[in-house]
Every structure is written in C-alpha cells, then in structure tokens.
Amino acid sequence: MIGLPGTVPEADTCSRAGCRLPAAWRIDWRNPRIHDELRRKTWLACDEHVEFLRGFLESRSFPLTVHPFPVEGEVGA
C-alpha cells in the first residue's frame, strides 16, 4: 500500500504474507533508489511481525519509521 503523509492506510491487517491479524504498528518506508523524499510506502504489522518486517527493510538500508497504528492525529484515525 502507498502511504500519504497524514492519512490512514485503507486496510487494518498485518502486511506479512498470510497474516490476517489486526495491525498494531505502521511502518513507513521508501526505496531511495527509486523513490524521492516525498514518496513513501506503508506496511502495517501485528505485534508478532513488526520486527520481521522492520528487519527486512533495514537489511536493504531502506529509510523507515515505525509508529503505533493508528497514529494519533492522522486523517481518519
């Protein structure tokens, strides 16, 4: 899913393949080789998969931020 700053993602389940648990974390990230500073993608994660998804992105040196989901103050939160 593509994340726009200040908006809530459309789904509320974990982004880990095969997982349908409710999301508790929002991971906003980008691939600096193909995305400029304003383009972000968003993955949602349950408590069980947040470290797995974070590690997957960090191992590729992708800039990322992790916040509780939903983030207070977001549109639709």
C-alpha positions as CSV (number, residue, x, y, z in Angstrom):
1,M,0.0,0.0,0.0
2,I,1.2,3.5,-0.7
3,G,1.2,5.8,2.2
4,L,0.5,9.5,2.0
5,P,1.7,11.6,4.9
6,G,-1.1,12.3,7.4
7,T,-3.5,9.6,6.1
8,V,-4.6,6.2,7.5
9,P,-4.0,3.2,5.3
10,E,-7.1,1.6,3.8
11,A,-6.7,-1.9,5.4
12,D,-6.1,-2.6,9.1
13,T,-4.5,-6.1,8.9
14,C,-0.8,-7.1,9.1
15,S,1.1,-6.8,5.8
16,R,3.1,-10.0,6.4
17,A,2.2,-12.6,3.8
18,G,-0.5,-14.9,5.0
19,C,-1.1,-13.0,8.3
20,R,-4.6,-11.6,8.9
21,L,-4.0,-10.4,12.5
22,P,-5.0,-6.8,13.3
23,A,-2.3,-4.2,12.8
24,A,-0.7,-2.6,15.8
25,W,2.2,-0.9,14.0
26,R,2.6,1.3,10.9
27,I,5.9,1.1,9.0
28,D,6.5,3.9,6.5
29,W,9.4,3.3,4.2
30,R,10.9,4.1,0.8
31,N,13.4,2.7,-1.6
32,P,15.8,5.6,-2.1
33,R,17.0,4.2,-5.5
34,I,13.5,4.7,-7.0
35,H,11.5,7.0,-4.6
36,D,12.2,10.6,-3.9
37,E,11.9,12.0,-0.3
38,L,8.1,12.5,-0.6
39,R,7.2,9.1,-1.8
40,R,6.6,6.6,1.0
41,K,5.1,3.1,1.1
42,T,3.3,1.8,4.2
43,W,3.2,-1.6,5.7
44,L,1.1,-2.5,8.7
45,A,2.3,-5.0,11.2
46,C,0.9,-7.0,14.1
47,D,2.9,-7.3,17.3
48,E,4.2,-10.7,16.1
49,H,5.6,-9.5,12.7
50,V,6.7,-5.9,13.4
51,E,10.4,-6.9,14.0
52,F,10.4,-9.2,11.0
53,L,9.1,-6.5,8.6
54,R,11.4,-3.9,10.1
55,G,14.4,-6.2,9.8
56,F,13.5,-7.0,6.2
57,L,13.6,-3.3,5.3
58,E,16.6,-2.4,7.4
59,S,18.7,-5.2,5.8
60,R,18.2,-3.4,2.5
61,S,19.1,0.0,4.0
62,F,15.7,1.5,3.3
63,P,14.8,4.6,5.4
64,L,11.9,3.8,7.6
65,T,9.9,4.9,10.6
66,V,7.7,2.8,12.9
67,H,4.7,4.2,14.8
68,P,1.8,2.7,16.7
69,F,-1.2,2.2,14.4
70,P,-3.3,4.2,14.0
71,V,-1.1,7.2,14.6
72,E,-2.8,10.0,16.7
73,G,-3.7,13.0,14.6
74,E,-4.0,11.1,11.3
75,V,-6.9,11.8,9.0
76,G,-9.5,9.1,9.6
77,A,-7.9,8.0,12.9
